[in-house]
Amino acid sequence: MRRILIVGAGQAGLHLALGLQRHGYDVTVVSARTADEIEHGNVMSTQFQFDSTLKFERDLGIYFWDGQAPHTPDTRFMLGAGGPTPVVEWGSPLKKPGADVDQRVKMSRWLRLFEENGGDLVIHKATVSDVDKWAGAYDLVVVAAGKDRLAEIFERDAARSPFTEPQRMLSVVYVNGFQPDPAGPGDHSVDFHLLPERGEMIVMPALTVSGPCHILFFEAIPGGELDVFSDVSSPQQHLERFVELLEQHVPWVREQYGKLELTDPGGTLRGGFTPTVRRPVATLPSGGRVLGMGDVVVANDPITGQGSNMAAKCAAVYLDSILDHGDRPFDDAFMERAFETFWTLHGRATTEWTNMMLSPPPPHVLELLGAASQFSAIGNRYIEGFDDPNDFAEWFMDSDKAAAYLAEVVGAAAGPAR
């Protein structure tokens, strides 16, 4: 039986661990925290997932929240230019709903399941020297602890990493009391509020430790009008500051946020990181080689909601790669090939699109998003691209392709010439 060590107990690491368990592998997981510590700790992310990555979990029998987590069939996009109402507004349904399950809920359940299935769980905040000491006992070592110092042993890929500092500062609140927009599709809509020269504000329904809730978060341009949380000293002060910014910058949702309360004392998050792609294979001090996965190797900004989706896609690709590899050694060629398969299928398109959305939008993007308020086909295609960002290369990323697509949509709406 092949032995595999996975360092990190997040979306990517536990997804892979449970998948390998199902296929009879001897798996050890190293987690910095117990399931109880995760469940009763602070929120870790915003983690919305689209249907394709939820399907990975359903197929493995590890998605337990159908009927509990609010499904999200609708999306809305609003562009605010500083006035009392959006200057652009449109909505689009998702063909298949997504869902958001607080990682405290999901990872604690998955960690317990891993142990129940006979997995070897080590509770330890692993260092490079720890991994170096353990590595010789395993056929393959996978590092999935993207927020730990371990990620730093993987070399930054400069050609795929255009940024050298954070492009957004994140401020998150998990709340009860968010009211549905009377003019909107209801309380199961993901709403994107684009605030030029300031950042973005996003709302999504979710399941947290206390039940259904809403997650609201600002993506603030560093040093800008929304980047004002560095002096916050308590969860309640964080919420109060957040509401002040809603009043100033998103006044059209005023009726929705008048009764906000935090879901729990751990229901806030703030910070920022530099979007980075790293090389997938790292060398330990003793010369051993380890494979990076998830946000260890591809860490995108949350602006496009791809973090958990990318982690799940990476886990699915790595699982297939390991199963297909059989009894052959997990050498450098295998590791590089597994990552490049993930990068080609999912990583490149998502990263390039997300990086574009972090920069001031080029004219053709503004034109497309504005035209979506008139032509539902554009809005529908844009929203469906969140589940499969590969499609953006065909019509959204390039100005010439965007112009051709827009002309096609306008022509189809006008009907055949007479």
N, C-alpha and C positions, 0 to 999 in steps of 0.2 A: 504494500500500500504506500503510495507516494505521500510524503509529509510536506505540508506547506505552512509557512508562518506568515501571518498577516498582522502588520503593526498598524493599528488604528481601527477604531470601532465606530466609524461614521457610515454615511450612505454607501460609499463605494466599498469599504472594507468588509462590512457585515453582509452586504448583498453578495459579494463574491464568496465569503466564507460559507454562507448558508447554501449557495448554489453548489459549491464543491462538496459540502457535507452530503447533499442529496445524491451526489454521484459517487459516494463512498470514499472520498479522500480523508486523510488524517489531517485535520486543520487545527492550528493553534492561533488564537487571536490575542493580541496584547492591547489592552484598553487602559487608558489613564484613569478611568473612573468605573465604579460599579454601576449596575443597572439602576439601583436606588439613587445613587448620586446624580446620575444623568437625569432621571425622572424628576427629581426635586431641585435641580439646579436652575441656572439661568438659560433663557432661550439662546440658541446657537446660530439661527439663520432664519430665512423666510421660506425657503424650500417648496415652492409651488411646483407640481409635476404635471406634465401633459400626458395624454392618454397612452402614447407609445411607451413611455417608461413605466407607467403604472402597469401596463400589460406584462412587462418583464417580471414584475413582482407577483402579479396574479398567476402567471404561468409557473412560477416556482412555489406557489402556495404560501407566500409570505406577506401578502397584502391583506390585512385583517380589518380594514376600516370602511369597506363598502357599507353604506347605510348609516355610518357614523360621521365620517368627514363630509362636509358640505361639498357636493359636486358643483362645478362651476361651468355652466353652459354658455355664459354670456361674457363679453368683454366690451369695454368702452374706452375711447381715446378722446382726450380733451387737450387743446392747446390754449394756454392762458397767457395773455400779453400784458398783464398788470391791471386789467379792468375787472368789473364785478362779475362778468360772465366770460366763458371761453369764446375765443374767436373762431375756433374750429371744434366741432364735436360730431362724433359718429360712433355707432356701435356695430358689433359683429358677433354672431354666435360661433362657438367652437363646434365642429362637426361631432366631436366626442368630448365630453366634459373632462376637465382635469380636477385635481384635488390637492389640498395642502394639509399635511399632517405634521404637526410640531415634532421636530426631531427628538425632543425629550420623550414624547409618546412612542415614536417609532423605534428609536435606537434602544430604549430600555426594553421594549418588547422583544426586539430581535436579539439582544444580548442574552436575555433569559432563554429564548428559544434555542440559541446556539448551545448553551449549556445543557438544556433539556435533551438535545439531540446527541449529547456525548462529546461535544467539543471541549477542547482544553483552553480555558480562559485564564490569562495571566493579567492581574490588575497591577499595573506598574507604568509610571511615566518613563517610557523608554528613551535612552540616550543612544548616541552612535556606538559607544563602547558596549552597551547592552546588546544591541543588534549584532555587533561584530562577534560577541561571545556566543550568541545563540545560533548564528547563521549556519555553522558547520553541521548542525544536526538536522538540517532540512534540505529537501530537494530544491525548493524555491522560496525566496523571501520577497514579500511584496510590502512596500511601505505606502500606507494610505493615510498617514497622519499629516495632513496638509497644513495645519495650523501650528505644528510643533517645529522645533529647531531641526528635526530630522530632515525636513524638506530641503534644507540648505545644502545637504550633501549632493543634491542633484543640480547640475550646472544649468544656469540660465541660458536659454536658446535665444540669442540676441536677434536672429533673423525673424523669429516669430513673436518677439516681445517688443513692440514699439515704444512702450511706456517705461519710465524709470522712477515714477512716483505715483501715488494714488490719484485717480481721476475723479473720484467721488468719495464723500464722507457719508457713511450710512447712519441713519437714526431710525430705530424701529420701536413701535409700541404694539403689544398684543392687547386688544381691548374688547370689552363688552359695551353694549349700548350704542353701537354705530347703527344709525337708522337708514333704511333703504331710501333711495331717491324716489320721491313720489312720481317723477316723470321718467324714471329709468326702468330697467327690466326686473328689478327686485333686488333682494339682498344676496344673491348668488352670482354677482358680477365682479370680475376683475377690472378695476378702473385704472387707467394710465393718465396722469396729468402732467403734460410737458410744460415746463416753466422756463422759457428761454433765458439764458444767461444766469440762471439760478440753479437749475437742476430738474428733478422730477419728484412727484409724489405718487405713490402707488398704493392701492387698496385691494385686499383679497380676503375672501372668507377662508376660514381654516378650522381645524380641530386642534385644540390644545389640551393640557392636562385637566382642565376644569370643564371641558366640553367645547361646543362650537363657539367661535369668536371671529373677530376680524383682525387682520394684520395691516397696519398702516406704516409706511416708511417713506422718509425723504432720502433721495439721492442728491446730496448737495455738492455743487462745484466747490472745491476746496477754497477757503477764504472768502466765499460769497455770502449772500444774504441768508442762506439756509444752513450754513456751517457755523452753528452757534451753540453747540452742545458740550463744548470742552469743559465748561465750569459746572455742569450738572452734577449734583452730589447725591441724589436719591431718585428712586423710581418715580415717585410722585412729582418731583420737580421736572423730571424728564417729560412726563406726560403734559404737565402744565406748559412747558416751553413748546412742546409739539403743537398743542392747541393754539397757542399764540401765533405760531407760524401758519397754521391753517387759516386763521382769521385774516392774516395779512396777505397771504399768497394764493389761497385756494378758496376765496369767499363763496364761490358758487356751491360748495358743499356744506354751507353753514348749518342748514337744517339737519344735517346728518350727524354732526359731531357734538351736539349740545349736551349729551349725557354720557360722555365717555368715562369709563373706569378701567383700570388695568385688570387683566385677568388674574394676576398673581404678582407677588413682589419680584419674581424673576422675569417678568414679561417685558423687559426693555433690552435694547442692544444698540451699541454705537461703535463706530470705528471706521477704518479704511485700510485698504491694502493695494499694492501695485499689481495690476493684471500681469501675469507672467506665465510663459510657457517654458518648461524645463526639459532637459534631455532625460529620457526615460530610464537610463541605466546609470547607477552610481557605484563607486568603488569604496568598500569599507577599508579601515586601516590595515587589516590583515590581508587585503587583496580580494576578498570575496565581493561578488557582484549582486546587486539587489535591484528590483524593478519597482519604479514608482507608478502610482495610479491616482485617479481622481484629481483633486486640486493640488496634489503634490506636483503633478506635471502640467496640468492646464488649469490655471486659476483665473477665471473671468470675473469681471465686475457683475454684481447682481442686477444691473440695470435691465437686462433682458430676461431675467428669471430663469437662467439656464444652469445654475449651480448644481442642484440635485439631479436635474435631467442629465447633465454631462457625467456626473458621478455614476448614475445608473447605467448609462450607455457604455461607459468605460468598463464597469463591472461585467456587463453582458458580453462585451467583446473579449475581455480577458478570460472569462469563464469558457467561452467557446474555444479560444486559442489553447487553453490548458487541456481541455478535453480532447481536442483534435491532435494534440502533440503526443499523446500516448505515453510510452515509457522512455522516450528519448530525453537526453539531458536538457535542462532548462538553461541553455547557454546564452551568450550575448545576442546571438542571431535570433533566437526565439524571442527574447525580451524586446529587441528593437522591432521585430516584425509585429508583435502583438500591439505595441504602441502605435506604429505607423498605420496598422489596420484601423485602430480607433481614430487616429488623426484624420485619415482619409475619409472614413465614413461619417464622422461627426465633428471632430475637433476643429478642423480648419474653418469650415463654413461658420460655425458658431462663434469662433474667436474673431474672425474678420468682421462679421456683422456686429458683434458686441462692441468691438473697438471703434467701428464707425459710429455707433450710437453714443459713444462717450465723447466724441468730438463735435464741434459745431456742425449741425446737419448741412450738407451741401444743398444747393438749390433744387436739384432734382428730387431729393428726399422730401423736402418741404412741399414741393409741388404734388408729389404722390400722396402724401398724408393729407394734404388739403383736399385733393380730388376725391379721396375716399368718402368725404361727406356727401358727395354727389353721386358717386358710382359705388354701389355696394360690393361689386366684384373686387375692387381694389382692397377695400377694408377686409373682406373675407379672406383674400389671399394673404394679406399681411399677417393677420392673426393666425392663420393656419401655419404660417412659416415659423411661428414660435415652437411648434412641435417638430418641424423638420426644416431647420434653417438652411439646408442645402438649396432650397428653392430660391432663396434671395439672390443667388448668383445669376439667376435666369432673367431677373427683371428689376431688382431693387438696388443692387450694389453699383452698377455701372450706369452712367448718365445716358449713354446711347441706347442701351437696352431698356432703360426706364422710359425714355421718350417714345420708343417703338411700342412698348406695352401700353402706355397711356393713349397713344393714337389708336391702337387696336380697340381698347375699351370704349373710347369715345365713339369710334366708328360703329361698333356693335350696338351701342345705345341709340345711335341715330337711325339705325336700320338701313336697309338697302337703298342705294340711290335710285331715283326715278328719272 
